[in-house]
């Protein structure tokens, strides 16, 4: 269950998904924001195509993440799933309505044989 900032239940979604489910979301939801919350160094080793980068360990994570559009679905991933789960919970408390955490993180994505991209992060969208 997702709770709002005042601790009351909200009507949002915040759940773990498999690499297969994430691949489906990426293919089916053109409005999906895919956010990699690993470090820049981790990013350089490979990432999921189309992802933006917001380092969960940076002091400005909450400020940057909370500026994302709250009306769009957001899928998060890190290396193994822990940081992205924390990030998902952080965003759920801030009122984001549709959040997904990649279970097993980038390692799980690779282990499932999914494509690994290299290059620059996708730009972060303006809050609309």
N, C-alpha and C positions, 0 to 999 in steps of 0.2 A: 504494500500500500504506500502511496505517496502522501506525505503530509506537507502542509503549508508552513510558512514561517512561524505561525502562531500555534503549531502543533496539531491543527485540525486536519482531518482527511480532505484531500482534494480529488478531483476527477481526472488526474493525470495517469500516465503510464511511465513506469521506470522499472525496466527488467533486463535480465541477462538474455543474450541471444547467442546462437551458435554461429560459426563462420558461414554455414550454408544460409542461415536466416539473414545474416548481414549482406551476403552477396545478393540475395533476393531483394532486400530493401534498396540497395544501391541501384539495382537494375530497374526496380518498379517505382521508386519515389524520387522524382526529379527535384523535389524540394528538400531532400535529406541533406543535412549537414554532417559530414564525417569528420570527426575531430580526433587527432592523434595527440595524446597528452604526455607523450614521452619527451625526453630531452632532445635537443638538437643533435647531439652525438648519436643517440639511438636512431633518430630519423635518418641520418646519413647511411645507416646500414641497410635501409630499405623500409618501405611503408606501403600502405594500401593506396592504390591510385585514387586521386580525387580528394584526398584528405587535406585538411588544414592542420596546422600545428599550434597548440597552446600548451606549453610546458607546465604540468601540474605542480612541479617543484619550485617554480618561480613565484616570487612574492606577489606579482600582479595577476596571478591566475584568476582569482575570483573577479577582479575588475574587468579583465578581458573577456572571460567566459560569460559573465552576467550581461555584457553588452551585446551578446548574440540575440537574434530574433527569438522571442519566446513562443512564437506561433508556428515554428518549423520543427519537424522531427530532427533529433540530434542523436547520432550514434557515436559512441566514444570507445577508444581502445588505448591500451598501453602495452607494455611488454607481456605481462601475464594475466592482467585483469584486475589487480588490486587498486592501482591508482585511478584507473578509469571508473571503477565502482565507487570510489570516494568522490570522484568528480561528478558522477551521475547523481549521487546523493546530495552533493553541494548544489547542483543546478535544480534538483527537485525541490529543495527547501526554498530556492529563490523564485519558484513559481513556473518553471519550465514544465510544459504539459506532456511532451512525448519524448522520452529518453530511453536509449538502449546502450547496454554495456556488452562489448564483445567478450564472451566467456572464453577464458584461455588466452586472451589478448592476441598480440601480433604473433607470438609463438604458436598459438593454436591455429591461426590463419595459415601460417607457413606449414605446419604439420598436416593440415588438410589439403596441402598441395595447391593452395590458391596463389594467384599471381602476386608478385612483389614488384613494386615500382621504385624508381629512383628519380630524383629531380627535386624541384622546388615545391614547397607546400602551396596548396590552393589558397587564394586570398580569402580572408575572413569577410563575411557579408556585413553590410550595414544593418543595424537594427531596423526592421521594417514593421 
